[in-house]
Amino acid sequence: MTVLVLTCKQDVTADMVVTELHERGVPLVRLDPADLPGEVALSAEYVRGDFHGHLSTSGRLVSMCGLRSIWVRRPGTPGADVTEQTAWVTAECEQALYGVLRCTDARWMNHPDAAARARYKPWQLQAAHRSGFAVPATVITTFPKVARQFAENHQDLIVKPISGTHPTDPPMALPTTRIPPDVDFTEVAAGPTLLQQHIPKLADIRLTCVGEQMFAARKASDPGQVDGRFAENDHTWEAAEMPARIAQAVRAYMRAARLAYGAFDFAEDNEGTWWFLECNQGGQFGFIQLATGQPIAEAVATWLALDET
Amino acid sequence: MRPFALNYARPAAPTPAAPPYAYDSTRQLNVLSDGRPAACEREVLLASGATVSTAGSKTHFDD
């Protein structure tokens, strides 16, 4: 039985898992959906109630019924290399590839349907609250008046993208940013805006959950620091103890989200409370493993290699 | 009217230099010029920055 890895070629974090799988002798096929059609080819036939088919890339051929697990890591968009009717070809490729893969009995990390839902920030915050996490007060609005009222109520606020993406035309970075309560909110009307109660933090926490395994890491924050990804300091990630109630809440969240993998971000305040900021269903773990030595790639490989048949 | 959040945008980081490894389709992972897997070289990975959390990176937003 084969592990199918869907990711781009330059993904060295995937390499960390591929290396583990090689060492265990687990068959795998790695491909980037962006290379379909072309370097990646597929064929599937509907015969008496079932799809039988195969994928091929770089001289490898894998039967759809021979897949034990599918790891959706950093796949490119199908049809990326076509030059005619690109959007239509992309839609055709996505339907063909992910449609046929949905017909297999393979285990997913993560299933595309679960991943799609788990990307929505409002859904994350609701699921986090229901799972038992502390969640900062948040508003998403296009009403300047609502934004002003929220600022009056909470005083200390941050603004961040709802989608988690950054502007691309032209390319810009949009860090989570602290804003003064008396700022002019008129431009909130120009696009949905996410405002959140600012949590003064002692540290950032990244908790990586792989199946039933959890790896917590902590990185101290400078006073007033908001977005650790854009901070320049000498603080490093270190393995951290996880409060029992956090582990319980993570398990509840993962069940609700139907995720096999999730990277949780928390802000640790001066009372030791871990405030839920987000759960990224495809979050990076390479930098955490390199800094802490936590065997996350090994855990991913173990999950993918598990043969439940 | 400019969306409110864009008032806090800053110039994107410059595109990183090409990494010192390349994908080997036979081994299904990236290798250095001497054939060693890049994933086994901690210093190379740290220097390339390819494993860091860069939400909203050029091609992916799942970080």
Boltz contact constraints between the chains, C-beta under 6 A:
constraints:
  - contact:
      token1: [A, 9]
      token2: [B, 23]
      max_distance: 6.0
  - contact:
      token1: [A, 12]
      token2: [B, 30]
      max_distance: 6.0
  - contact:
      token1: [A, 12]
      token2: [B, 38]
      max_distance: 6.0
  - contact:
      token1: [A, 12]
      token2: [B, 39]
      max_distance: 6.0
  - contact:
      token1: [A, 12]
      token2: [B, 50]
      max_distance: 6.0
  - contact:
      token1: [A, 13]
      token2: [B, 51]
      max_distance: 6.0
  - contact:
      token1: [A, 15]
      token2: [B, 29]
      max_distance: 6.0
  - contact:
      token1: [A, 15]
      token2: [B, 30]
      max_distance: 6.0
  - contact:
      token1: [A, 15]
      token2: [B, 39]
      max_distance: 6.0
  - contact:
      token1: [A, 16]
      token2: [B, 39]
      max_distance: 6.0
  - contact:
      token1: [A, 18]
      token2: [B, 28]
      max_distance: 6.0
  - contact:
      token1: [A, 18]
      token2: [B, 29]
      max_distance: 6.0
  - contact:
      token1: [A, 19]
      token2: [B, 37]
      max_distance: 6.0
  - contact:
      token1: [A, 19]
      token2: [B, 39]
      max_distance: 6.0
  - contact:
      token1: [A, 30]
      token2: [B, 28]
      max_distance: 6.0
  - contact:
      token1: [A, 58]
      token2: [B, 25]
      max_distance: 6.0
  - contact:
      token1: [A, 74]
      token2: [B, 60]
      max_distance: 6.0
  - contact:
      token1: [A, 159]
      token2: [B, 5]
      max_distance: 6.0
  - contact:
      token1: [A, 164]
      token2: [B, 55]
      max_distance: 6.0
  - contact:
      token1: [A, 164]
      token2: [B, 61]
      max_distance: 6.0
  - contact:
      token1: [A, 165]
      token2: [B, 56]
      max_distance: 6.0
  - contact:
      token1: [A, 165]
      token2: [B, 61]
      max_distance: 6.0
  - contact:
      token1: [A, 166]
      token2: [B, 56]
      max_distance: 6.0
  - contact:
      token1: [A, 171]
      token2: [B, 12]
      max_distance: 6.0
  - contact:
      token1: [A, 172]
      token2: [B, 9]
      max_distance: 6.0
  - contact:
      token1: [A, 172]
      token2: [B, 12]
      max_distance: 6.0
  - contact:
      token1: [A, 173]
      token2: [B, 10]
      max_distance: 6.0
  - contact:
      token1: [A, 173]
      token2: [B, 12]
      max_distance: 6.0
  - contact:
      token1: [A, 174]
      token2: [B, 9]
      max_distance: 6.0
  - contact:
      token1: [A, 177]
      token2: [B, 8]
      max_distance: 6.0
  - contact:
      token1: [A, 187]
      token2: [B, 1]
      max_distance: 6.0
  - contact:
      token1: [A, 187]
      token2: [B, 2]
      max_distance: 6.0
  - contact:
      token1: [A, 187]
      token2: [B, 4]
      max_distance: 6.0
  - contact:
      token1: [A, 188]
      token2: [B, 4]
      max_distance: 6.0
  - contact:
      token1: [A, 190]
      token2: [B, 1]
      max_distance: 6.0
  - contact:
      token1: [A, 190]
      token2: [B, 3]
      max_distance: 6.0
  - contact:
      token1: [A, 191]
      token2: [B, 3]
      max_distance: 6.0
  - contact:
      token1: [A, 193]
      token2: [B, 4]
      max_distance: 6.0
  - contact:
      token1: [A, 193]
      token2: [B, 5]
      max_distance: 6.0
  - contact:
      token1: [A, 229]
      token2: [B, 53]
      max_distance: 6.0
  - contact:
      token1: [A, 280]
      token2: [B, 62]
      max_distance: 6.0
  - contact:
      token1: [A, 282]
      token2: [B, 62]
      max_distance: 6.0
  - contact:
      token1: [A, 283]
      token2: [B, 63]
      max_distance: 6.0
  - contact:
      token1: [A, 284]
      token2: [B, 53]
      max_distance: 6.0
  - contact:
      token1: [A, 284]
      token2: [B, 63]
      max_distance: 6.0
  - contact:
      token1: [A, 286]
      token2: [B, 51]
      max_distance: 6.0
  - contact:
      token1: [A, 287]
      token2: [B, 51]
      max_distance: 6.0
  - contact:
      token1: [A, 287]
      token2: [B, 52]
      max_distance: 6.0
  - contact:
      token1: [A, 290]
      token2: [B, 42]
      max_distance: 6.0
  - contact:
      token1: [A, 290]
      token2: [B, 45]
      max_distance: 6.0
